[in-house]
């Protein structure tokens, strides 16, 4: 049979996902961070969204009003907050909502936004309810952009999982990643409910017709259309690692709270406690050799 589902179907699916319940502590932390930054909206994502755990580092995207202020985005920061006797930790990425929407729709050279937000996220704070539709549209665009590329990269016919696997294999290779091969399988396995049925909805939103025979999907891409999508992807694949490197270089100078984040990671993984002095807080790069020497000495 031929599938041609409505865009309303994708919109409804995305809105339901964004409305996923979160721990009140997460919502309150997001609200504090967003208000302090003057954000328009806050998205919560990552493994803690799936598990509901408050342990480790909570991942937030703050979407800012107005035009993008920085050419290399997002700006990353680390924050800690005492809540009901527990220290909550958050890694926050901030960028303009308008830029986020453009990147999600594939209009930017970046690959990270649509590849990240085709995965689960929750809209945990809004400055104004009138902004909800714009944020939801951007997240829906991320799903559509990802599905379009998955259709071009995947087999002529296959299961939805095979198309998503092809997509994530390609995007991981295009970026500077430390994950082992096969990471795409774990993304799909731990988010099975989220991805179940998403591909047909997203293909339909892109105007890509498809056939279905049980679990097997056959996107009907014209050769010229497939070639255009792959050409679009080639230009982004070439820039993937250089853009990642630029962001890493920028982060060494602009990552707010980098010293506290590094100290927490070090203690969590090695048991070595690093005293956070004002000088170390202000000069994390200059302090790094001394911290590493302390780690080496304690391990010996």
Residue pairs with C-beta under 8 A, 6 or more apart in sequence:
1 211
1 212
1 213
2 209
2 210
2 211
2 212
3 200
3 203
3 204
3 209
3 210
3 211
3 212
3 217
4 204
4 209
5 200
5 201
5 204
6 204
7 204
7 205
9 201
9 204
10 140
10 143
10 144
10 201
10 202
10 204
10 205
11 136
11 137
11 140
13 197
13 198
13 201
14 136
14 139
14 140
14 143
15 136
17 120
17 121
17 122
17 139
17 194
18 43
18 121
18 122
18 123
18 135
18 136
18 139
19 122
19 123
20 49
20 120
20 122
22 44
22 49
22 52
22 122
22 124
23 52
23 54
25 54
25 83
25 84
25 86
25 88
26 44
26 48
26 54
26 58
26 124
27 124
27 125
28 83
29 58
29 81
29 83
29 88
29 90
30 42
30 44
30 60
30 124
30 125
31 42
31 124
31 125
32 81
33 39
33 42
33 60
33 62
33 79
33 90
33 92
34 41
34 42
34 62
34 125
34 127
37 62
37 64
37 92
37 94
38 64
38 65
39 62
39 63
39 64
39 65
39 94
39 125
39 127
40 63
40 64
40 65
40 97
40 126
40 127
40 128
40 131
41 62
41 63
41 97
41 123
41 125
41 126
41 127
41 131
41 135
42 60
42 61
42 62
42 63
42 123
42 124
42 125
42 126
43 60
43 61
43 63
43 117
43 121
43 122
43 123
43 124
43 135
43 139
44 58
44 59
44 60
44 121
44 122
44 124
45 59
45 60
45 61
45 116
45 117
45 119
45 120
45 121
45 122
46 58
46 59
47 53
47 56
47 190
48 54
48 55
48 56
48 57
48 58
48 59
49 59
49 120
49 121
49 122
50 120
50 190
50 191
54 86
54 88
56 89
57 78
57 89
57 90
57 91
57 261
58 88
58 89
58 90
58 91
59 90
59 91
59 93
60 90
60 91
60 92
60 93
60 124
61 74
61 92
61 93
61 94
61 95
61 100
61 121
62 92
62 93
62 94
62 95
63 94
63 95
63 96
63 97
63 100
63 135
64 94
64 95
64 96
64 97
65 96
65 97
65 127
66 96
66 98
67 96
67 98
68 95
68 96
68 98
68 99
69 96
70 95
72 246
72 247
72 250
73 95
73 96
73 99
74 93
74 94
74 95
75 93
75 94
75 95
75 254
75 256
76 91
76 92
76 93
76 94
76 251
76 254
76 255
76 256
77 91
77 92
77 94
77 255
77 256
77 257
78 89
78 90
78 91
78 92
78 255
78 256
78 257
78 258
78 260
78 261
79 89
79 90
79 92
79 257
80 87
80 88
80 89
80 90
80 257
80 260
81 87
81 88
81 90
82 88
89 261
89 264
91 261
97 131
97 134
97 135
97 138
99 108
100 113
100 138
101 134
101 137
101 138
101 141
102 108
103 110
103 112
103 113
103 114
104 113
104 114
104 117
104 138
104 139
104 141
104 142
104 145
105 114
105 138
105 141
105 142
105 144
105 145
106 114
106 141
106 145
106 148
106 232
109 235
109 236
109 239
109 243
110 236
110 243
111 171
111 174
111 175
111 236
111 237
111 240
112 175
113 142
114 141
114 142
114 143
114 145
114 146
115 146
115 167
115 168
115 171
116 142
117 138
117 139
117 142
117 143
118 142
118 143
118 145
118 146
118 147
118 198
118 202
119 187
119 191
119 194
120 191
120 194
121 139
123 132
123 135
123 136
126 132
126 135
140 205
143 198
143 201
143 202
143 205
144 202
144 205
144 206
146 167
146 202
147 163
147 198
147 199
147 202
147 203
147 205
147 206
147 208
148 202
148 203
148 206
148 208
148 229
149 167
149 170
149 229
149 232
149 233
150 163
150 164
150 166
150 167
150 199
151 163
151 203
151 208
151 210
151 219
151 221
151 229
152 221
152 226
152 229
152 230
152 233
153 163
153 166
153 167
153 170
153 230
153 233
154 162
154 163
154 165
154 166
154 167
154 219
155 162
155 163
155 166
156 218
157 211
157 216
157 217
157 218
158 216
158 217
159 215
159 216
159 217
160 195
160 196
160 197
160 198
160 199
160 200
160 215
160 217
161 188
161 195
163 199
163 217
164 184
164 187
164 188
164 195
164 199
165 184
165 185
165 188
167 184
168 183
168 184
168 187
168 188
169 184
170 233
170 237
171 240
172 179
172 183
172 184
173 237
174 236
174 237
174 240
174 241
175 240
175 241
175 244
176 241
176 244
176 245
176 248
177 183
188 195
199 217
200 210
200 212
200 217
203 209
203 210
203 217
203 219
204 210
208 219
208 220
208 221
209 219
209 220
210 217
210 218
210 219
210 220
211 217
211 218
211 220
212 218
221 229
251 258
252 258
252 285
255 261
255 284
258 284
259 276
259 280
259 281
259 282
259 284
259 287
260 276
260 281
262 274
262 284
262 288
262 291
263 274
263 276
263 280
263 291
266 272
266 274
266 291
266 295
267 273
267 274
270 295
270 299
272 294
272 295
272 298
274 280
274 291
274 294
279 287
280 287
280 291
